[in-house]
Amino acid sequence: MGGFSIWHWLVVLVIVLLVFGTKRLTSGARDLGKAVHEFKKGMHGDDGDTPAPRLGEDKPAPAPTEQRERDDAAR
């Protein structure tokens, strides 16, 4: 009681194959494999292209001395 034998799993597999069909199961498995591959690729940063910079990150902030010099020149 509580444990499943190999025969229980085979019956479940046959029922799943009858309900969904092999074509739908193989396409679902293929899609799942592609999703896992893209996830791993994204986690390792293997995109090949760099992401677009965020708003405000396109140029570095001026150093504090440069900012003071600009403020003095503007007065």
Order of alpha helices (4+ residues) and beta strands (2+ residues): alpha-alpha-alpha
